Amino acid sequence: MTQQNLDQSGEDSIPTKPSREKRFLELLVGLLLAYFAAAYLIVPWIWRQTLARHPDLSGGPRLTHTMNGIPGDPVNLALIGSEEKLLRAMTKAKWYPADPITWRSSLRIAVDSILRRPDDDAPVSRLFLFDRKQDLAFEQPVGANPRQRHHVRFWRWDHEYEGLPVWFGAATYDERVGFSHTTGQITHHIGSDVDAERDHVMRDLHEVDQAGEIYYLDSFHQESRGRNGGGDPWQTDGRLGVVLMAPVASENTRRATPALSVNR
């Protein structure tokens, strides 16, 4: 075999290595493709799924007000669903609709408080949101005395989530009856831990399978402490409790919302 043939045979058998510039270009193209896939496909899809799952309630109100414009109880709940579903869910969870305030109902609660008689549908005072008093109010008695009770007020928002009404609520616990620290009027004084009442409502709805989904909106309140219209102090972890109501919660839903023993 001639030297020329050996040289040619050697050239054919040695593989050519890609140049450094070619490898760099391939890496650059790969990174650009990964970036465009993430930025324009994957991340927008995740946001769409998140927003579809959890509606934006960040524009909701934070505080109720009394008739005189004094700051009232903090908003700490949002229920999503029709009025009929809300009424059915709260009733099933053993929350009773509160009577409207009249002279007769006010006299009745006063007498029941003095005589320590139960009053499952005692009236609750008017608080205002969206320039109107509460649309719905519920209470849950504690013992046989209306001086102590769980109660929550709801106002319907003018926005909807996928065609469903959104109800903002303020849940508090009445500890005792006394004179308002701001006006001197006779009123219920609330417990300061409004988060406990928020979680109490959510837990009750969850336990009777009326909560299709439960989650919390962090940093809803920027102020963690305040005083209501009666001068009572309150404190919160700042979260809004959200319940997407459902007629029947499946066993999977029960497992998906495991712990309403909230870690604060």
C-alpha positions as CSV (number, residue, x, y, z in Angstrom):
1,M,0.0,0.0,0.0
2,T,1.4,3.4,-0.9
3,Q,2.0,6.2,1.5
4,Q,-0.7,8.2,-0.2
5,N,-3.3,5.5,0.4
6,L,-2.2,5.1,4.1
7,D,-2.6,8.8,4.6
8,Q,-6.1,8.8,3.0
9,S,-7.2,5.7,5.0
10,G,-6.1,7.4,8.2
11,E,-8.1,10.5,7.5
12,D,-11.2,8.5,6.9
13,S,-10.9,6.6,10.2
14,I,-10.3,9.5,12.6
15,P,-13.7,11.2,13.6
16,T,-13.9,14.9,13.4
17,K,-14.6,16.6,16.7
18,P,-17.1,19.5,16.8
19,S,-15.4,22.8,17.2
20,R,-15.7,24.8,20.5
21,E,-17.8,27.4,18.7
22,K,-20.3,24.8,17.5
23,R,-20.7,23.4,21.0
24,F,-21.2,26.9,22.3
25,L,-23.9,27.6,19.7
26,E,-25.7,24.4,20.5
27,L,-25.7,25.2,24.2
28,L,-26.9,28.7,23.5
29,V,-29.8,27.5,21.3
30,G,-30.8,25.0,24.0
31,L,-30.8,27.6,26.7
32,L,-32.9,30.0,24.6
33,L,-35.4,27.3,23.8
34,A,-35.7,26.4,27.4
35,Y,-36.1,30.0,28.3
36,F,-38.9,30.7,25.8
37,A,-40.6,27.4,26.8
38,A,-40.6,28.4,30.5
39,A,-41.3,32.1,30.1
40,Y,-44.0,31.9,27.4
41,L,-45.6,28.5,27.9
42,I,-45.0,26.9,31.2
43,V,-45.1,29.8,33.6
44,P,-48.2,31.4,32.0
45,W,-49.9,28.1,32.2
46,I,-49.1,27.8,35.9
47,W,-50.5,31.3,36.5
48,R,-53.7,30.5,34.6
49,Q,-54.2,27.3,36.6
50,T,-53.5,29.1,39.9
51,L,-55.8,32.0,39.1
52,A,-58.5,29.6,37.9
53,R,-58.2,27.7,41.2
54,H,-57.8,30.6,43.6
55,P,-59.7,33.8,42.7
56,D,-58.1,37.1,43.3
57,L,-59.7,38.4,46.5
58,S,-56.9,40.9,47.3
59,G,-59.1,43.8,46.2
60,G,-61.7,43.0,48.9
61,P,-62.4,45.2,52.0
62,R,-60.4,44.8,55.2
63,L,-62.5,46.5,57.9
64,T,-66.2,46.9,58.6
65,H,-67.5,50.2,60.1
66,T,-70.2,51.1,62.5
67,M,-73.1,53.4,61.5
68,N,-71.1,56.3,62.8
69,G,-68.1,55.5,60.6
70,I,-66.0,54.0,63.5
71,P,-63.8,51.1,62.4
72,G,-65.6,47.8,63.3
73,D,-64.6,44.1,63.2
74,P,-62.0,43.0,60.7
75,V,-63.0,41.0,57.6
76,N,-61.5,37.5,58.0
77,L,-63.6,35.2,55.8
78,A,-64.7,34.8,52.2
79,L,-67.3,32.3,51.1
80,I,-67.9,31.6,47.4
81,G,-71.3,30.2,46.3
82,S,-74.9,31.1,46.0
83,E,-77.0,32.6,48.8
84,E,-79.0,29.4,48.9
85,K,-75.9,27.3,49.3
86,L,-74.5,29.6,52.0
87,L,-77.8,29.4,53.9
88,R,-77.9,25.6,53.6
89,A,-74.2,25.2,54.6
90,M,-74.4,27.4,57.7
91,T,-77.7,25.8,58.8
92,K,-76.2,22.3,58.4
93,A,-73.2,23.4,60.4
94,K,-75.6,24.4,63.2
95,W,-75.3,28.2,62.8
96,Y,-78.6,30.0,63.3
97,P,-79.8,33.1,61.3
98,A,-79.8,36.1,63.6
99,D,-83.0,38.1,64.0
100,P,-83.0,41.7,62.8
101,I,-82.6,44.3,65.5
102,T,-86.0,45.6,66.7
103,W,-87.2,46.9,70.0
104,R,-88.8,43.6,70.7
105,S,-85.7,41.5,69.8
106,S,-83.5,43.9,71.8
107,L,-85.7,43.6,74.8
108,R,-85.8,39.8,74.4
109,I,-82.0,39.5,74.4
110,A,-81.7,41.8,77.4
111,V,-84.2,39.7,79.4
112,D,-82.6,36.4,78.2
113,S,-79.1,37.7,79.3
114,I,-80.3,38.7,82.7
115,L,-82.3,35.4,83.2
116,R,-79.5,33.3,81.5
117,R,-82.0,31.8,79.0
118,P,-80.8,30.5,75.6
119,D,-81.6,32.6,72.5
120,D,-80.4,30.8,69.4
121,D,-81.4,33.6,67.0
122,A,-80.7,36.7,69.1
123,P,-80.1,39.9,67.0
124,V,-76.6,41.1,66.2
125,S,-75.7,44.8,65.8
126,R,-75.4,46.4,62.4
127,L,-71.9,46.8,60.9
128,F,-71.3,48.3,57.4
129,L,-69.4,47.2,54.4
130,F,-69.8,48.5,50.8
131,D,-71.9,51.3,52.5
132,R,-74.6,48.9,53.7
133,K,-75.3,46.7,56.7
134,Q,-74.7,43.0,56.6
135,D,-76.7,41.0,54.2
136,L,-76.7,37.9,56.3
137,A,-75.8,37.1,59.9
138,F,-75.5,33.9,61.8
139,E,-74.7,32.9,65.4
140,Q,-73.9,29.8,67.4
141,P,-74.9,29.9,71.1
142,V,-72.5,28.9,73.8
143,G,-74.2,27.4,76.8
144,A,-77.6,28.8,77.8
145,N,-76.7,32.5,77.8
146,P,-76.8,34.9,74.8
147,R,-74.1,37.0,76.4
148,Q,-71.5,34.5,74.9
149,R,-71.8,33.3,71.4
150,H,-70.0,32.8,68.1
151,H,-71.3,35.0,65.3
152,V,-70.5,36.0,61.8
153,R,-71.8,38.7,59.4
154,F,-71.7,38.4,55.6
155,W,-71.8,41.0,52.8
156,R,-72.1,40.1,49.2
157,W,-69.3,41.5,47.0
158,D,-70.1,43.2,43.7
159,H,-67.6,40.9,42.0
160,E,-68.1,37.3,41.2
161,Y,-65.9,34.2,40.7
162,E,-66.8,32.2,37.7
163,G,-70.4,33.4,38.0
164,L,-70.6,32.6,41.7
165,P,-71.3,35.2,44.4
166,V,-68.5,36.1,46.8
167,W,-69.4,36.8,50.4
168,F,-67.0,38.6,52.7
169,G,-67.5,37.9,56.3
170,A,-66.4,39.1,59.8
171,A,-66.4,36.3,62.4
172,T,-66.0,37.2,66.1
173,Y,-66.7,35.7,69.5
174,D,-68.9,37.6,72.0
175,E,-67.4,37.2,75.4
176,R,-69.7,39.4,77.5
177,V,-72.2,42.3,77.5
178,G,-71.1,45.7,78.6
179,F,-70.8,49.3,77.7
180,S,-69.0,50.4,74.5
181,H,-65.6,52.0,75.2
182,T,-66.2,54.4,72.4
183,T,-69.9,55.4,72.6
184,G,-71.1,54.2,76.1
185,Q,-73.9,52.2,74.4
186,I,-74.7,48.7,75.7
187,T,-73.0,46.2,73.4
188,H,-71.3,42.8,73.2
189,H,-67.6,42.8,73.7
190,I,-65.6,40.5,71.5
191,G,-62.6,38.3,72.1
192,S,-59.4,39.5,70.7
193,D,-58.5,36.3,68.8
194,V,-60.5,36.8,65.6
195,D,-58.4,34.1,63.8
196,A,-59.9,31.5,66.1
197,E,-63.4,32.5,65.0
198,R,-62.4,32.5,61.4
199,D,-61.1,29.0,61.8
200,H,-64.1,27.9,63.8
201,V,-66.5,28.8,60.9
202,M,-64.3,27.1,58.4
203,R,-63.9,24.0,60.5
204,D,-67.6,23.7,61.0
205,L,-68.3,23.9,57.3
206,H,-65.6,21.3,56.6
207,E,-66.9,18.8,59.2
208,V,-70.4,18.8,57.6
209,D,-69.0,18.4,54.1
210,Q,-70.1,21.9,52.9
211,A,-66.6,23.0,52.0
212,G,-65.5,22.0,48.5
213,E,-62.1,23.7,49.0
214,I,-60.4,25.6,51.8
215,Y,-57.4,27.8,51.7
216,Y,-55.9,31.0,53.1
217,L,-54.9,34.2,51.4
218,D,-51.7,35.4,53.1
219,S,-51.0,39.0,54.0
220,F,-54.6,40.1,53.4
221,H,-54.3,42.4,56.4
222,Q,-51.3,44.6,56.6
223,E,-52.2,45.7,60.2
224,S,-52.2,42.8,62.6
225,R,-53.8,44.6,65.5
226,G,-56.7,47.1,66.0
227,R,-59.8,48.0,67.9
228,N,-63.4,47.6,66.8
229,G,-66.3,50.0,67.2
230,G,-66.8,49.0,70.8
231,G,-63.2,49.7,71.6
232,D,-62.3,46.0,71.9
233,P,-58.8,45.0,70.8
234,W,-58.3,42.4,68.1
235,Q,-55.3,40.7,66.6
236,T,-54.8,38.5,63.5
237,D,-52.2,36.6,61.6
238,G,-53.3,38.7,58.5
239,R,-54.8,35.8,56.6
240,L,-58.2,35.7,54.9
241,G,-59.9,32.3,55.2
242,V,-61.5,31.3,51.9
243,V,-64.2,28.6,51.4
244,L,-65.4,27.5,48.0
245,M,-68.7,25.9,49.0
246,A,-69.9,22.6,47.6
247,P,-73.1,20.6,48.1
248,V,-71.2,17.5,49.1
249,A,-67.5,17.2,49.9
250,S,-66.0,13.9,48.7
251,E,-63.7,11.8,50.7
252,N,-60.9,13.0,48.5
253,T,-61.8,16.6,49.4
254,R,-61.7,15.7,53.0
255,R,-58.2,14.4,52.6
256,A,-57.1,17.3,50.5
257,T,-58.1,19.8,53.2
258,P,-56.7,18.0,56.2
259,A,-56.0,20.4,58.9
260,L,-58.0,23.2,60.1
261,S,-55.9,23.0,63.2
262,V,-54.2,26.1,61.9
263,N,-50.5,26.7,62.6
264,R,-50.1,30.4,63.4
